[in-house]
Amino acid sequence: VCFNEFGNIVKYWITFNEPFQTVMGGWENGNWPPGLHHNKGRDVYVAAKNILIAHAKVYRLYEEMYKPLYGGNVGITLNTDWFEPFDETKPSHVAIAEQSQQFRLGLWASPIFKGDYPEICKNIIGNRSEAQGFESSRLPPFTAEEKLILKGSADFFGLNMYTSDLAHPIWFPNFLISAASDNGAFYTKD
């Protein structure tokens, strides 16, 4: 409807603004609609996958039907903090800062630009899921078809970045199931 009604005057479209906030608030912490938090570390990843697929389908719709007519651009706006190691002399702090960037930004950007989640996220969530007794990873995989529609599904990349965090690893026992425990980081400010 929006493409039909405004495509001739709107040249830049954003499918989603800060989907990380949406899924964390809605399906992990429960402080945003739909207000769910009883299935931590599971629903959040299903919601994220659904948003990514919805984004890609909207992008492909515009690309096929409206871009030839109006020549506009479609993208997404993601948000992240910037992560630095709490102690840059400790390799584990350096590693967790990069890992945090992958869990916060890469989990969204990598499917859109490369067609799949970052390997580090797939491996960590898969390994923790197995150790927790799940039959498969709590991070739902993309099908081959989904990877194709996702890869390259943005003409531009919007980024909202508000602050930076100092990261260091923190151990979460396997019985704690959550997106935070999957990443395994603790953040402080300078």
Solvent accessible surface area in square Angstrom, and as a share of the most:
residue,aa,sasa,rsa
1,V,145,0.83
2,C,72,0.43
3,F,21,0.09
4,N,94,0.48
5,E,113,0.50
6,F,98,0.41
7,G,0,0.00
8,N,95,0.49
9,I,125,0.63
10,V,48,0.28
11,K,80,0.34
12,Y,147,0.56
13,W,37,0.13
14,I,95,0.48
15,T,31,0.18
16,F,65,0.27
17,N,94,0.48
18,E,23,0.10
19,P,1,0.01
20,F,30,0.13
21,Q,59,0.26
22,T,49,0.28
23,V,3,0.02
24,M,36,0.16
25,G,4,0.04
26,G,0,0.00
27,W,65,0.23
28,E,5,0.02
29,N,78,0.40
30,G,19,0.18
31,N,107,0.55
32,W,110,0.39
33,P,116,0.73
34,P,73,0.46
35,G,32,0.31
36,L,63,0.31
37,H,98,0.44
38,H,139,0.62
39,N,43,0.22
40,K,71,0.30
41,G,0,0.00
42,R,67,0.25
43,D,33,0.17
44,V,4,0.02
45,Y,6,0.02
46,V,74,0.42
47,A,9,0.07
48,A,3,0.02
49,K,32,0.13
50,N,90,0.46
51,I,20,0.10
52,L,1,0.00
53,I,21,0.11
54,A,39,0.31
55,H,0,0.00
56,A,0,0.00
57,K,124,0.52
58,V,54,0.31
59,Y,14,0.05
60,R,61,0.22
61,L,79,0.39
62,Y,2,0.01
63,E,67,0.30
64,E,134,0.60
65,M,99,0.44
66,Y,19,0.07
67,K,63,0.26
68,P,102,0.64
69,L,126,0.63
70,Y,60,0.23
71,G,49,0.48
72,G,0,0.00
73,N,42,0.22
74,V,0,0.00
75,G,0,0.00
76,I,0,0.00
77,T,10,0.06
78,L,2,0.01
79,N,10,0.05
80,T,2,0.01
81,D,23,0.12
82,W,122,0.43
83,F,8,0.03
84,E,75,0.34
85,P,21,0.13
86,F,110,0.46
87,D,43,0.23
88,E,135,0.60
89,T,113,0.66
90,K,100,0.42
91,P,109,0.69
92,S,56,0.36
93,H,18,0.08
94,V,73,0.42
95,A,61,0.47
96,I,13,0.07
97,A,6,0.05
98,E,96,0.43
99,Q,24,0.11
100,S,1,0.01
101,Q,16,0.07
102,Q,47,0.21
103,F,16,0.07
104,R,44,0.16
105,L,30,0.15
106,G,8,0.07
107,L,12,0.06
108,W,4,0.02
109,A,17,0.13
110,S,16,0.10
111,P,0,0.00
112,I,0,0.00
113,F,83,0.35
114,K,151,0.64
115,G,4,0.03
116,D,27,0.14
117,Y,6,0.02
118,P,13,0.08
119,E,109,0.49
120,I,66,0.33
121,C,0,0.00
122,K,59,0.25
123,N,81,0.42
124,I,38,0.19
125,I,0,0.00
126,G,21,0.20
127,N,99,0.51
128,R,33,0.12
129,S,0,0.00
130,E,131,0.59
131,A,62,0.48
132,Q,35,0.16
133,G,65,0.62
134,F,60,0.25
135,E,187,0.84
136,S,83,0.54
137,S,40,0.26
138,R,14,0.05
139,L,7,0.03
140,P,27,0.17
141,P,102,0.64
142,F,12,0.05
143,T,77,0.45
144,A,80,0.62
145,E,130,0.59
146,E,35,0.16
147,K,74,0.31
148,L,136,0.68
149,I,41,0.21
150,L,0,0.00
151,K,118,0.50
152,G,36,0.35
153,S,0,0.00
154,A,15,0.12
155,D,54,0.28
156,F,56,0.23
157,F,81,0.34
158,G,17,0.16
159,L,86,0.43
160,N,41,0.21
161,M,95,0.42
162,Y,150,0.57
163,T,51,0.29
164,S,55,0.36
165,D,9,0.04
166,L,41,0.20
167,A,0,0.00
168,H,47,0.21
169,P,55,0.35
170,I,72,0.37
171,W,200,0.70
172,F,48,0.20
173,P,27,0.17
174,N,67,0.34
175,F,159,0.66
176,L,75,0.37
177,I,42,0.21
178,S,19,0.12
179,A,14,0.11
180,A,60,0.46
181,S,3,0.02
182,D,3,0.02
183,N,16,0.08
184,G,13,0.12
185,A,14,0.11
186,F,94,0.39
187,Y,66,0.25
188,T,42,0.24
189,K,123,0.52
190,D,168,0.87
